[in-house]
Amino acid sequence: MKDHFDVFIITRRRCLLKKRILILSTVGLIVLGTAFAVGASKNHSGWCGSHDGGQGKIDRIAQKLDLNGTQKDKLQAVQESFLQVRQAMTQARGQTFDQVLDLISSETLDQDQVQSIVKRHQSIVEEFTPKVTTKIADFHAILSPEQKSRAAEFLQKWKERFEDRRQSHS
């Protein structure tokens, strides 16, 4: 029984790693990092976690980067696409948790079912990656060189803070 659980944990970690790589490659664009960095620096609730639907973060990012109306609309579209991803992943997480409980409670671990769970999560990431990437690229394309430079500075500061937090928890 323990061997099956170990296989499940290893498979789950691989799934999470693959999912993270896909997400990070999408999110790796400098604009998204900037949006998250500036928003998170003012409110520790994260990109989508505030009570105003994230509008306060959009406003702060717009102010920091001196965005015009069109640019702010494109940034809003990026946020909306991430809210869709978040909602889809939240729904899948609930289903996955129930399935994992059933798998762990069973006499033997059904590896096909584990693979099915992994594939379901990968399909969500694969479904939303082109949509999110397109929105990010649209926003990035209308930024001035100065705005891109400021965005890079914010991203660098966020990266340093993130690494500091990570090291303090290890």
C-alpha positions as CSV (number, residue, x, y, z in Angstrom):
1,M,0.0,0.0,0.0
2,K,2.8,2.4,0.9
3,D,4.5,1.8,-2.5
4,H,1.3,2.8,-4.3
5,F,1.0,5.9,-2.2
6,D,4.7,6.8,-3.0
7,V,4.0,6.3,-6.7
8,F,1.0,8.6,-6.4
9,I,3.0,11.3,-4.7
10,I,5.8,11.1,-7.2
11,T,3.2,11.2,-10.1
12,R,1.4,14.1,-8.5
13,R,4.7,16.0,-8.1
14,R,5.6,15.4,-11.7
15,C,2.1,16.7,-12.7
16,L,2.6,19.8,-10.6
17,L,6.0,20.3,-12.1
18,K,4.7,20.0,-15.7
19,K,1.8,22.3,-14.9
20,R,4.1,24.8,-13.3
21,I,6.5,24.8,-16.3
22,L,3.6,25.4,-18.7
23,I,2.1,28.1,-16.5
24,L,5.5,29.8,-15.9
25,S,6.4,29.8,-19.5
26,T,3.2,31.6,-20.2
27,V,3.4,33.9,-17.2
28,G,7.1,34.5,-17.9
29,L,6.3,37.4,-20.2
30,I,7.5,40.6,-18.5
31,V,4.2,42.3,-18.6
32,L,2.4,39.7,-16.5
33,G,5.2,39.7,-14.0
34,T,5.0,43.5,-13.8
35,A,1.3,43.4,-13.3
36,F,1.6,40.9,-10.5
37,A,4.6,42.6,-8.9
38,V,3.1,46.0,-8.8
39,G,-0.3,44.7,-7.6
40,A,1.1,42.4,-5.0
41,S,3.5,45.0,-3.7
42,K,0.5,47.1,-2.5
43,N,-1.8,44.4,-1.4
44,H,-0.6,41.0,-0.2
45,S,-3.8,39.3,-1.3
46,G,-2.4,38.4,-4.7
47,W,-3.4,39.2,-8.3
48,C,-7.1,38.3,-8.0
49,G,-7.6,38.2,-4.3
50,S,-8.9,41.7,-3.4
51,H,-12.6,42.5,-2.8
52,D,-12.8,44.9,-5.7
53,G,-12.3,42.2,-8.3
54,G,-8.7,43.3,-8.8
55,Q,-9.7,46.8,-10.1
56,G,-7.5,48.5,-7.5
57,K,-4.5,46.6,-8.7
58,I,-5.3,47.5,-12.3
59,D,-5.5,51.1,-11.3
60,R,-2.2,51.0,-9.4
61,I,-0.4,49.3,-12.3
62,A,-1.9,51.9,-14.7
63,Q,-0.6,54.7,-12.5
64,K,2.9,53.2,-12.0
65,L,3.3,52.5,-15.7
66,D,1.4,55.7,-16.8
67,L,-1.0,53.7,-18.9
68,N,-3.4,55.4,-21.3
69,G,-7.1,54.2,-21.6
70,T,-6.3,51.6,-24.4
71,Q,-3.4,50.2,-22.5
72,K,-5.5,49.9,-19.3
73,D,-8.2,48.1,-21.2
74,K,-5.7,45.6,-22.5
75,L,-4.4,45.1,-18.9
76,Q,-7.9,44.5,-17.8
77,A,-8.3,41.8,-20.5
78,V,-5.2,40.1,-19.1
79,Q,-6.6,40.1,-15.7
80,E,-10.0,38.7,-16.9
81,S,-8.2,35.9,-18.7
82,F,-6.4,35.0,-15.5
83,L,-9.6,35.0,-13.5
84,Q,-11.0,32.5,-16.0
85,V,-8.0,30.3,-15.5
86,R,-8.3,30.6,-11.7
87,Q,-12.0,29.7,-11.8
88,A,-11.4,26.6,-14.0
89,M,-8.5,25.4,-11.8
90,T,-10.6,25.9,-8.6
91,Q,-13.4,23.8,-10.1
92,A,-10.9,21.1,-11.1
93,R,-9.2,21.1,-7.7
94,G,-12.5,20.3,-6.0
95,Q,-13.1,17.3,-8.3
96,T,-9.5,16.2,-8.0
97,F,-9.5,16.3,-4.2
98,D,-12.6,14.0,-4.1
99,Q,-10.9,11.6,-6.5
100,V,-7.7,11.6,-4.5
101,L,-9.6,10.8,-1.4
102,D,-11.3,7.9,-3.1
103,L,-7.9,6.6,-4.5
104,I,-6.2,6.8,-1.2
105,S,-9.1,5.0,0.6
106,S,-9.1,2.2,-1.9
107,E,-7.3,-1.1,-1.5
108,T,-5.0,-0.4,-4.5
109,L,-4.1,2.7,-6.3
110,D,-5.5,2.9,-9.8
111,Q,-2.6,4.4,-11.8
112,D,-4.9,5.0,-14.8
113,Q,-7.1,7.2,-12.7
114,V,-4.0,9.1,-11.4
115,Q,-3.0,9.6,-15.0
116,S,-6.5,10.8,-15.8
117,I,-6.3,13.4,-13.1
118,V,-2.9,14.6,-14.4
119,K,-4.2,14.8,-17.9
120,R,-7.3,16.8,-16.9
121,H,-5.1,19.4,-15.2
122,Q,-2.8,19.6,-18.2
123,S,-5.7,20.0,-20.5
124,I,-6.9,23.0,-18.5
125,V,-3.5,24.6,-18.8
126,E,-3.3,23.8,-22.5
127,E,-6.7,25.2,-23.1
128,F,-6.0,28.6,-21.4
129,T,-2.4,29.1,-22.3
130,P,-3.0,30.4,-25.9
131,K,-5.8,32.7,-24.6
132,V,-3.7,34.2,-21.8
133,T,-0.6,34.5,-23.9
134,T,-2.5,36.4,-26.6
135,K,-3.9,38.9,-24.1
136,I,-0.4,39.4,-22.6
137,A,1.2,39.9,-26.0
138,D,-1.5,42.4,-27.0
139,F,-0.9,44.4,-23.8
140,H,2.9,44.2,-24.2
141,A,2.7,45.3,-27.9
142,I,1.2,48.7,-27.0
143,L,3.6,49.6,-24.2
144,S,6.3,52.2,-24.9
145,P,9.9,51.3,-24.4
146,E,9.9,53.4,-21.2
147,Q,6.9,51.5,-19.8
148,K,8.6,48.2,-20.7
149,S,11.7,49.3,-18.8
150,R,9.7,50.3,-15.7
151,A,7.8,47.0,-16.0
152,A,11.2,45.2,-16.0
153,E,12.3,47.1,-12.9
154,F,9.1,46.1,-11.0
155,L,9.5,42.5,-12.1
156,Q,13.1,42.5,-10.9
157,K,12.1,43.8,-7.5
158,W,9.3,41.3,-7.2
159,K,11.7,38.5,-8.1
160,E,14.1,39.5,-5.4
161,R,11.3,39.7,-2.8
162,F,10.0,36.3,-3.9
163,E,13.4,34.7,-3.6
164,D,14.0,36.3,-0.2
165,R,10.7,34.9,1.0
166,R,11.4,31.5,-0.5
167,Q,14.8,31.3,1.2
168,S,13.4,32.3,4.6
169,H,10.9,29.4,4.4
170,S,13.5,26.8,3.5
